């Protein structure tokens, strides 16, 4: 599924201004565009913009370019460039032999924002890879430029302004705040969980009808913490046939830790069939008993076959 940041409404301009701008852009940039990257010197690599990387990938019709993603598995699972090969930068030295066939091929290397890809490019250059390109700004710059990625995780927000419903959909990985290894073999995108959290224990304090109260104890950097989670099932729905399984849950949640507490509602919807799996999770934060202050939705759509390069 292709996705990109939705553009915000732009101000109106005159047709004449548009024509002049396009003419100047075409005159100044049309000639140099094809030569915005050069073959790096032996033992070095070249920094290129996401625009240059996009042009290189678009003109490659024979799969001659290797797109190398050097982030961690959980980041890759959240979204990546089409056809990208994953080797985390801290594993590249040990797995360098896997890229032997690309010794003299063009290799575009990227990470989240550019730091890890620079380290990876230095490793490749030191192993005599001859055509290595570091995509400056990483996948965040790629998305900001409006280019497509492969992702099944999205962040959608809905707001109402002056009676108009405004919907905004972005790749969820934009909101990923850390670049830690998560769990080394982790494939699901839960990288925002602290990787130094240990000794997690769960104890059910109360369970009656649709209400469950659970005490969660854990340690972070050797410091013990407690969290009480009260969960009340308000509504549920299930449908199971030979062709499709559907389920929905509407839950009230209250989380208490020390003197801090938070209350919200969670609506989840699941669909499983032979053609796709769909998950929609919406969190509603109440302003008062009658109105919601904010909401966000996570959508995960997985088709039966993922259309990426082999």
GUTIGU-539644 format. One record per residue (C-alpha): residue in three letters; x, y, z. Coordinates in nm, 4 decimals, decimal comma, padded with zeros to 6 digits, m for minus. Layout:
BEGIN
(atom 'ALA' (X Y Z))
...
//
This chain:
BEGIN
(atom 'UNK' (00,0000 00,0000 00,0000))
(atom 'UNK' (00,1503 00,3276 m00,1053))
(atom 'UNK' (00,1315 00,6127 00,1362))
(atom 'UNK' (00,2690 00,9621 00,1824))
(atom 'UNK' (00,2039 01,2760 00,3820))
(atom 'UNK' (m00,1136 01,4453 00,2645))
(atom 'UNK' (m00,0460 01,7986 00,1450))
(atom 'UNK' (m00,2104 02,0856 00,3274))
(atom 'UNK' (m00,4293 02,3291 00,1234))
(atom 'UNK' (m00,2206 02,5773 m00,0726))
(atom 'UNK' (m00,2956 02,9404 m00,1378))
(atom 'UNK' (m00,4353 03,0349 m00,4768))
(atom 'UNK' (m00,1959 03,1996 m00,7215))
(atom 'UNK' (m00,2466 03,3453 m01,0661))
(atom 'UNK' (m00,1986 03,1354 m01,3801))
(atom 'UNK' (00,0688 03,3748 m01,4975))
(atom 'UNK' (00,2740 03,3292 m01,1792))
(atom 'UNK' (00,2512 02,9504 m01,2106))
(atom 'UNK' (00,3680 02,9641 m01,5739))
(atom 'UNK' (00,6644 03,1893 m01,4918))
(atom 'UNK' (00,7700 02,9723 m01,1974))
(atom 'UNK' (00,7525 02,6527 m01,4046))
(atom 'UNK' (00,9464 02,8142 m01,6883))
(atom 'UNK' (01,2272 02,9313 m01,4586))
(atom 'UNK' (01,2452 02,5922 m01,2843))
(atom 'UNK' (01,2633 02,4075 m01,6169))
(atom 'UNK' (01,5294 02,6405 m01,7561))
(atom 'UNK' (01,7561 02,6349 m01,4508))
(atom 'UNK' (01,7257 02,2702 m01,3438))
(atom 'UNK' (01,6413 02,0662 m01,6517))
(atom 'UNK' (01,9989 02,0258 m01,7692))
(atom 'UNK' (02,1833 01,9544 m01,4412))
(atom 'UNK' (01,9123 01,7166 m01,3082))
(atom 'UNK' (02,0520 01,4098 m01,4819))
(atom 'UNK' (02,3991 01,4776 m01,3416))
(atom 'UNK' (02,3156 01,5401 m00,9749))
(atom 'UNK' (02,5138 01,2338 m00,8657))
(atom 'UNK' (02,8560 01,1108 m00,9678))
(atom 'UNK' (03,0460 00,7881 m00,9182))
(atom 'UNK' (03,2322 00,8179 m00,5847))
(atom 'UNK' (03,6088 00,7847 m00,5733))
(atom 'UNK' (03,7445 00,4435 m00,4631))
(atom 'UNK' (03,7187 00,3995 m00,0856))
(atom 'UNK' (03,4637 00,6797 m00,0514))
(atom 'UNK' (03,0901 00,7362 m00,0790))
(atom 'UNK' (02,8750 01,0241 m00,1976))
(atom 'UNK' (02,5967 01,2081 m00,0148))
(atom 'UNK' (02,2851 01,2578 m00,2269))
(atom 'UNK' (01,9472 01,4182 m00,1674))
(atom 'UNK' (01,6240 01,2214 m00,1565))
(atom 'UNK' (01,5324 01,3840 m00,4872))
(atom 'UNK' (01,8484 01,2485 m00,6496))
(atom 'UNK' (01,7899 00,9058 m00,4930))
(atom 'UNK' (01,4351 00,9038 m00,6269))
(atom 'UNK' (01,5559 00,9843 m00,9792))
(atom 'UNK' (01,8171 00,7078 m00,9614))
(atom 'UNK' (01,5564 00,4545 m00,8509))
(atom 'UNK' (01,3021 00,5694 m01,1100))
(atom 'UNK' (01,5483 00,5361 m01,3984))
(atom 'UNK' (01,6522 00,1858 m01,2798))
(atom 'UNK' (01,4387 m00,0574 m01,4789))
(atom 'UNK' (01,6622 m00,3634 m01,4461))
(atom 'UNK' (01,6956 m00,3864 m01,0656))
(atom 'UNK' (02,0616 m00,2846 m01,0899))
(atom 'UNK' (02,0407 m00,0567 m00,7848))
(atom 'UNK' (02,0479 m00,2022 m00,4350))
(atom 'UNK' (01,8416 m00,0051 m00,1835))
(atom 'UNK' (01,9875 m00,0805 00,1593))
(atom 'UNK' (01,7867 m00,0067 00,4757))
(atom 'UNK' (02,0167 m00,0006 00,7798))
(atom 'UNK' (01,7546 00,0643 01,0498))
(atom 'UNK' (01,6265 m00,1996 01,2918))
(atom 'UNK' (01,3702 m00,4669 01,2092))
(atom 'UNK' (01,0836 m00,2980 01,3955))
(atom 'UNK' (01,1454 00,0280 01,2068))
(atom 'UNK' (01,1570 m00,1574 00,8755))
(atom 'UNK' (00,8263 m00,3272 00,9600))
(atom 'UNK' (00,6658 00,0133 01,0124))
(atom 'UNK' (00,7552 00,1202 00,6602))
(atom 'UNK' (01,0358 00,1134 00,4051))
(atom 'UNK' (01,1255 00,1996 00,0478))
(atom 'UNK' (00,9975 m00,0474 m00,2112))
(atom 'UNK' (01,2382 m00,3335 m00,2668))
(atom 'UNK' (01,4720 m00,2263 00,0157))
(atom 'UNK' (01,6982 m00,4919 00,1671))
(atom 'UNK' (01,7283 m00,4792 00,5459))
(atom 'UNK' (02,0653 m00,5124 00,7207))
(atom 'UNK' (02,0866 m00,3090 01,0454))
(atom 'UNK' (02,3954 m00,0904 01,0487))
(atom 'UNK' (02,5378 m00,2589 01,3589))
(atom 'UNK' (02,5186 m00,5971 01,1809))
(atom 'UNK' (02,6609 m00,4797 00,8490))
(atom 'UNK' (03,0251 m00,5503 00,9313))
(atom 'UNK' (02,9494 m00,9134 01,0155))
(atom 'UNK' (02,7114 m00,9627 00,7210))
(atom 'UNK' (02,9123 m00,7801 00,4554))
(atom 'UNK' (02,9552 m01,1014 00,2527))
(atom 'UNK' (02,5804 m01,1010 00,1802))
(atom 'UNK' (02,6363 m00,7982 m00,0444))
(atom 'UNK' (02,9325 m00,9359 m00,2393))
(atom 'UNK' (02,7291 m00,9524 m00,5606))
(atom 'UNK' (02,6765 m00,5739 m00,5390))
(atom 'UNK' (03,0455 m00,4853 m00,5093))
(atom 'UNK' (03,0356 m00,2662 m00,8218))
(atom 'UNK' (02,6630 m00,1861 m00,8250))
(atom 'UNK' (02,4989 00,1373 m00,7206))
(atom 'UNK' (02,3936 00,1089 m00,3556))
(atom 'UNK' (02,1612 00,3675 m00,2018))
(atom 'UNK' (02,1825 00,3523 00,1782))
(atom 'UNK' (01,9255 00,5088 00,4090))
(atom 'UNK' (01,8120 00,5042 00,7722))
(atom 'UNK' (01,5661 00,7187 00,9650))
(atom 'UNK' (01,7351 01,0566 00,9335))
(atom 'UNK' (02,0890 01,0002 00,8045))
(atom 'UNK' (02,3232 00,9220 01,0965))
(atom 'UNK' (02,3259 00,5412 01,0802))
(atom 'UNK' (02,3375 00,5376 00,7008))
(atom 'UNK' (02,6570 00,7454 00,7112))
(atom 'UNK' (02,8213 00,4837 00,9342))
(atom 'UNK' (02,7011 00,2075 00,7012))
(atom 'UNK' (02,8392 00,3897 00,3965))
(atom 'UNK' (03,1794 00,4151 00,5620))
(atom 'UNK' (03,1753 00,0397 00,6258))
(atom 'UNK' (03,0859 m00,0335 00,2633))
(atom 'UNK' (03,3513 00,2045 00,1311))
(atom 'UNK' (03,6152 00,0457 00,3558))
(atom 'UNK' (03,5253 m00,2940 00,2049))
(atom 'UNK' (03,5887 m00,1644 m00,1482))
(atom 'UNK' (03,2283 m00,1157 m00,2584))
(atom 'UNK' (03,2699 00,1296 m00,5421))
(atom 'UNK' (02,9347 00,3048 m00,5929))
(atom 'UNK' (02,7893 00,3840 m00,2519))
(atom 'UNK' (02,5393 00,6682 m00,1999))
(atom 'UNK' (02,4172 00,7997 00,1356))
(atom 'UNK' (02,0596 00,9321 00,1175))
(atom 'UNK' (02,0766 01,2444 00,3334))
(atom 'UNK' (01,7785 01,2939 00,5627))
(atom 'UNK' (01,6765 00,9286 00,5524))
(atom 'UNK' (01,3249 00,7959 00,5126))
(atom 'UNK' (01,1766 01,0948 00,6999))
(atom 'UNK' (01,3086 01,3295 00,4303))
(atom 'UNK' (01,1876 01,0853 00,1649))
(atom 'UNK' (00,8321 01,0963 00,3052))
(atom 'UNK' (00,8463 01,4754 00,3488))
(atom 'UNK' (00,9301 01,5040 m00,0210))
(atom 'UNK' (00,6036 01,3242 m00,0999))
(atom 'UNK' (00,7536 00,9966 m00,2233))
(atom 'UNK' (00,5793 00,6639 m00,1662))
(atom 'UNK' (00,6844 00,3940 00,0775))
(atom 'UNK' (00,5521 00,0486 00,1580))
(atom 'UNK' (00,3695 00,0436 00,4906))
(atom 'UNK' (00,0690 m00,1178 00,6512))
(atom 'UNK' (00,0742 00,1132 00,9544))
(atom 'UNK' (m00,0847 00,4572 00,9349))
(atom 'UNK' (m00,1648 00,7429 01,1709))
(atom 'UNK' (m00,5006 00,9084 01,0996))
(atom 'UNK' (m00,6479 01,2091 01,2750))
(atom 'UNK' (m00,9932 01,3626 01,2339))
(atom 'UNK' (m01,0789 01,7154 01,3463))
(atom 'UNK' (m01,3818 01,9384 01,3017))
(atom 'UNK' (m01,3193 02,3067 01,2207))
(atom 'UNK' (m01,6018 02,5470 01,1354))
(atom 'UNK' (m01,8317 02,2551 01,0683))
(atom 'UNK' (m01,5871 02,0919 00,8238))
(atom 'UNK' (m01,4439 01,7468 00,8947))
(atom 'UNK' (m01,0669 01,7413 00,8342))
(atom 'UNK' (m00,8961 01,4031 00,7931))
(atom 'UNK' (m00,5184 01,3642 00,7924))
(atom 'UNK' (m00,3377 01,0343 00,7252))
(atom 'UNK' (00,0362 00,9800 00,7644))
(atom 'UNK' (00,2736 00,6835 00,7970))
(atom 'UNK' (00,2908 00,5794 01,1617))
(atom 'UNK' (00,6712 00,5629 01,1574))
(atom 'UNK' (00,6854 00,9440 01,1511))
(atom 'UNK' (00,5819 00,9352 01,5162))
(atom 'UNK' (00,8469 00,6830 01,6162))
(atom 'UNK' (01,0636 00,8713 01,8632))
(atom 'UNK' (01,3535 00,6347 01,9324))
(atom 'UNK' (01,6104 00,4452 01,7275))
(atom 'UNK' (01,6964 00,1636 01,9679))
(atom 'UNK' (01,7289 m00,2026 01,8712))
(atom 'UNK' (01,3901 m00,2780 02,0366))
(atom 'UNK' (01,4027 m00,6524 02,0730))
(atom 'UNK' (01,6583 m00,7776 01,8243))
(atom 'UNK' (01,4205 m01,0184 01,6502))
(atom 'UNK' (01,1090 m00,8094 01,6992))
(atom 'UNK' (00,9023 m00,7645 01,3838))
(atom 'UNK' (00,6032 m00,5701 01,5156))
(atom 'UNK' (00,6293 m00,1910 01,5456))
(atom 'UNK' (00,6424 m00,1367 01,9201))
(atom 'UNK' (00,9758 00,0421 01,9295))
(atom 'UNK' (00,8408 00,3163 02,1531))
(atom 'UNK' (00,8429 00,0746 02,4442))
(atom 'UNK' (01,1455 00,1257 02,6716))
(atom 'UNK' (01,4083 m00,1341 02,5841))
(atom 'UNK' (01,5510 m00,1234 02,9373))
(atom 'UNK' (01,2226 m00,2216 03,1060))
(atom 'UNK' (01,2668 m00,5455 03,3020))
(atom 'UNK' (01,0913 m00,7694 03,5545))
(atom 'UNK' (00,7430 m00,6988 03,4213))
(atom 'UNK' (00,4727 m00,8707 03,6278))
(atom 'UNK' (00,0950 m00,8569 03,5954))
(atom 'UNK' (m00,1506 m00,9312 03,8800))
(atom 'UNK' (m00,5310 m00,9295 03,8505))
(atom 'UNK' (m00,6743 m00,7343 04,1461))
(atom 'UNK' (m01,0402 m00,7438 04,0502))
(atom 'UNK' (m01,2471 m00,9251 03,7906))
(atom 'UNK' (m01,6256 m00,8983 03,7844))
(atom 'UNK' (m01,8524 m00,9036 03,4817))
(atom 'UNK' (m01,6972 m00,6870 03,2086))
(atom 'UNK' (m01,4567 m00,5042 03,4437))
(atom 'UNK' (m01,0974 m00,6087 03,5127))
(atom 'UNK' (m00,8431 m00,4269 03,7310))
(atom 'UNK' (m00,4783 m00,5242 03,6846))
(atom 'UNK' (m00,1645 m00,4212 03,8747))
(atom 'UNK' (00,1435 m00,3942 03,6546))
(atom 'UNK' (00,4868 m00,3827 03,8215))
(atom 'UNK' (00,8117 m00,3289 03,6323))
(atom 'UNK' (01,1638 m00,1868 03,6592))
(atom 'UNK' (01,3310 00,0804 03,4486))
(atom 'UNK' (01,7055 00,1207 03,4994))
(atom 'UNK' (01,6743 m00,0630 03,8323))
(atom 'UNK' (01,3933 00,1597 03,9641))
(atom 'UNK' (01,0621 m00,0139 04,0490))
(atom 'UNK' (00,7297 00,1264 03,9256))
(atom 'UNK' (00,3652 00,0292 03,9663))
(atom 'UNK' (00,0710 00,0945 03,7373))
(atom 'UNK' (m00,2955 00,0077 03,7888))
(atom 'UNK' (m00,5051 m00,0499 03,4772))
(atom 'UNK' (m00,8865 m00,0636 03,4986))
(atom 'UNK' (m01,0531 m00,2039 03,1862))
(atom 'UNK' (m01,4294 m00,2127 03,1280))
(atom 'UNK' (m01,5839 m00,3713 02,8211))
(atom 'UNK' (m01,8749 m00,1456 02,7179))
(atom 'UNK' (m01,9759 m00,3112 02,3908))
(atom 'UNK' (m01,8629 m00,5966 02,1678))
(atom 'UNK' (m01,9562 m00,7582 01,8390))
(atom 'UNK' (m01,8476 m01,0762 01,6630))
(atom 'UNK' (m01,9300 m01,2375 01,3286))
(atom 'UNK' (m01,7737 m01,5621 01,2118))
(atom 'UNK' (m01,8459 m01,7304 00,8792))
(atom 'UNK' (m01,6587 m01,9668 00,6506))
(atom 'UNK' (m01,5295 m01,6686 00,4494))
(atom 'UNK' (m01,4622 m01,3945 00,7041))
(atom 'UNK' (m01,4112 m01,3247 01,0741))
(atom 'UNK' (m01,5101 m00,9868 01,2194))
(atom 'UNK' (m01,4944 m00,8539 01,5733))
(atom 'UNK' (m01,5253 m00,5171 01,7450))
(atom 'UNK' (m01,4667 m00,3960 02,1019))
(atom 'UNK' (m01,5453 m00,0664 02,2740))
(atom 'UNK' (m01,3537 m00,0366 02,6013))
(atom 'UNK' (m01,3190 00,2204 02,8781))
(atom 'UNK' (m00,9637 00,2411 03,0152))
(atom 'UNK' (m00,8250 00,4138 03,3234))
(atom 'UNK' (m00,4543 00,4055 03,4012))
(atom 'UNK' (m00,3214 00,5171 03,7408))
(atom 'UNK' (00,0430 00,5525 03,8388))
(atom 'UNK' (00,1152 00,7306 04,1660))
(atom 'UNK' (m00,0754 01,0596 04,1604))
(atom 'UNK' (m00,1059 01,0590 03,7821))
(atom 'UNK' (m00,4091 00,9106 03,6090))
(atom 'UNK' (m00,5435 00,9038 03,2539))
(atom 'UNK' (m00,8801 00,7965 03,1194))
(atom 'UNK' (m00,9720 00,7212 02,7597))
(atom 'UNK' (m01,1879 00,5019 02,5388))
(atom 'UNK' (m01,0531 00,2483 02,2910))
(atom 'UNK' (m01,2432 00,1166 01,9894))
(atom 'UNK' (m01,0901 m00,1777 01,8011))
(atom 'UNK' (m01,2108 m00,3466 01,4838))
(atom 'UNK' (m01,0662 m00,6652 01,3318))
(atom 'UNK' (m01,1349 m00,8321 00,9963))
(atom 'UNK' (m00,9668 m01,1517 00,8740))
(atom 'UNK' (m01,0366 m01,3140 00,5389))
(atom 'UNK' (m00,8496 m01,4881 00,2582))
(atom 'UNK' (m00,7751 m01,1618 00,0744))
(atom 'UNK' (m00,6566 m00,9373 00,3582))
(atom 'UNK' (m00,6283 m00,8693 00,7316))
(atom 'UNK' (m00,7529 m00,5344 00,8607))
(atom 'UNK' (m00,7038 m00,3823 01,2051))
(atom 'UNK' (m00,8372 m00,0405 01,3096))
(atom 'UNK' (m00,7644 00,0936 01,6576))
(atom 'UNK' (m00,9061 00,4281 01,7689))
(atom 'UNK' (m00,8329 00,5995 02,1013))
(atom 'UNK' (m01,0734 00,8693 02,2228))
(atom 'UNK' (m00,9691 01,1076 02,4995))
(atom 'UNK' (m01,2732 01,2633 02,6707))
(atom 'UNK' (m01,2910 01,6343 02,7467))
(atom 'UNK' (m01,5912 01,5767 02,9726))
(atom 'UNK' (m01,8827 01,3345 03,0020))
(atom 'UNK' (m02,0361 01,4559 02,6748))
(atom 'UNK' (m01,7492 01,5473 02,4426))
(atom 'UNK' (m01,4137 01,4105 02,3256))
(atom 'UNK' (m01,1042 01,6270 02,3448))
(atom 'UNK' (m00,8991 01,4368 02,0865))
(atom 'UNK' (m00,8718 01,1093 01,9038))
(atom 'UNK' (m00,6267 00,9160 01,6907))
(atom 'UNK' (m00,6575 00,6048 01,4802))
(atom 'UNK' (m00,4046 00,3386 01,3819))
(atom 'UNK' (m00,4905 00,1414 01,0677))
(atom 'UNK' (m00,3103 m00,1790 00,9718))
(atom 'UNK' (m00,4048 m00,3314 00,6346))
(atom 'UNK' (m00,2151 m00,6375 00,5143))
(atom 'UNK' (m00,3056 m00,7737 00,1688))
(atom 'UNK' (m00,2710 m01,1417 00,0845))
(atom 'UNK' (00,0376 m01,0678 m00,1276))
(atom 'UNK' (00,2777 m00,7819 m00,0639))
(atom 'UNK' (00,3670 m00,6093 m00,3959))
(atom 'UNK' (00,7404 m00,5495 m00,3523))
(atom 'UNK' (01,0455 m00,6396 m00,5562))
(atom 'UNK' (01,1946 m00,9798 m00,4948))
//
